[in-house]
Amino acid sequence: MKTAYWLQGGGCGGDTYSFLSSEFPNVVELLRSLNIKLVWHPSFSHITPTEHEQLIKRILAGDQPLDILLVEGSIICGPAGTGMFHTKNGQPKKGQIRGQVSFWPLFGKQ
């Protein structure tokens, strides 16, 4: 089974609405048919903020496999490539799972 993490980027929520409005197949059928486990989605995951932080740490450490990163919206890189216009816990959100994504060089390294 593949795992997926839904990262909410800057300035968008339309992808979630479209995803949840799908009728054929519905969201559950789609994920089952593709053999995907959605480990996190900001709108309907039911873990506590502490558990979410632990999940992120496991992903970054390589203890939680991550096969698919879904990015909703944009990845904010400003100002000057720092990503500090969009942060979580004082850190740029663009770096949240940089160690687990093969396309990271597109965004530069910190």
Residue pairs with C-beta under 8 A, 6 or more apart in sequence:
1 35
1 36
1 37
2 34
2 35
2 36
2 37
2 67
2 68
3 36
3 37
3 38
3 39
3 64
3 65
3 66
3 67
3 68
4 36
4 37
4 38
4 39
4 66
4 67
4 68
4 69
4 70
5 38
5 39
5 40
5 59
5 66
5 68
5 69
5 70
5 97
6 16
6 38
6 40
6 41
6 42
6 70
6 72
7 69
7 70
7 71
7 72
7 93
7 96
7 97
8 16
8 42
8 72
8 73
9 71
9 72
9 73
9 74
9 75
9 76
9 86
9 93
10 73
10 74
10 75
10 76
10 85
10 86
11 73
11 74
12 72
12 73
12 74
13 72
13 73
15 70
15 72
15 73
16 41
16 42
16 43
16 72
19 27
20 27
20 43
20 44
22 30
25 33
31 37
31 38
36 68
38 45
39 45
39 55
39 64
39 66
40 47
40 52
40 55
45 52
47 55
55 64
56 96
56 97
58 64
59 66
59 97
59 100
60 97
60 99
60 100
62 99
62 100
66 97
66 100
69 97
69 100
69 101
75 83
75 93
75 94
75 107
76 83
76 85
76 86
76 92
76 93
76 94
77 83
77 94
77 107
77 108
78 84
78 85
79 85
81 108
82 92
83 92
83 93
83 94
83 95
84 92
86 92
86 93
86 94
87 93
88 96
92 110
94 107
95 110
98 104
98 107
98 109
98 110
